[in-house]
Amino acid sequence: MGCGSQAGGRQVEIPKEFTIHGHTLDNSSRSLKMACLFAGKTFNFNNIDFVKGANNDQRFLAINPTGHIPMVEEGQFKILGGNHIIFVYLAKNSPMVGQKLFPVEYEQKIKAVIGWHQAKMMVPGQ
């Protein structure tokens, strides 16, 4: 059987182990960890000691070329770009997280708060 084939009439699922790469001194890493604990999301925590420069170690850079933390891996996916993006990913791809932390009826308000820094500032005369 090749890629994407069905075994016994069922789709073969790739294991999705959820891993947070971060550090307990980092606020963003801690908030992701607490959100997962609150929502009951099972995860691994890979401690990247950025104080000692472990985020610039070749082993970590092989996973995350930017060296930034936090970073999340789930199966074949790597989510970079800050914890606000990771929160949206979690809420959309993990029903237990989404129901507790990102209810549909508040989605636009939540996105407005976590994405406030992405809005362009309007300057008169430009």
RAFEN-V376445 format. One record per residue. N is the residue number from 0. SS is DSSP state (h for helix, s for strand, l for the rest). Layout:
# RAFEN-V376445
N/SS, N/SS
This chain:
# RAFEN-V376445
0/l, 1/l, 2/l, 3/l, 4/l, 5/s, 6/s, 7/l, 8/l, 9/s, 10/s, 11/l, 12/l, 13/l, 14/l, 15/l, 16/l, 17/s, 18/s, 19/s, 20/s, 21/s, 22/l, 23/l, 24/l, 25/l, 26/h, 27/h, 28/h, 29/h, 30/h, 31/h, 32/h, 33/h, 34/h, 35/h, 36/h, 37/h, 38/h, 39/l, 40/l, 41/l, 42/l, 43/s, 44/s, 45/s, 46/s, 47/l, 48/l, 49/h, 50/h, 51/h, 52/l, 53/h, 54/h, 55/h, 56/l, 57/h, 58/h, 59/h, 60/h, 61/h, 62/h, 63/l, 64/l, 65/l, 66/l, 67/l, 68/l, 69/l, 70/s, 71/s, 72/s, 73/s, 74/l, 75/l, 76/s, 77/s, 78/s, 79/l, 80/l, 81/l, 82/h, 83/h, 84/h, 85/h, 86/h, 87/h, 88/h, 89/h, 90/h, 91/h, 92/h, 93/l, 94/h, 95/h, 96/h, 97/h, 98/h, 99/h, 100/h, 101/l, 102/l, 103/h, 104/h, 105/h, 106/h, 107/h, 108/h, 109/h, 110/h, 111/h, 112/h, 113/h, 114/l, 115/h, 116/h, 117/h, 118/l, 119/l, 120/l, 121/l, 122/l, 123/l, 124/l, 125/l
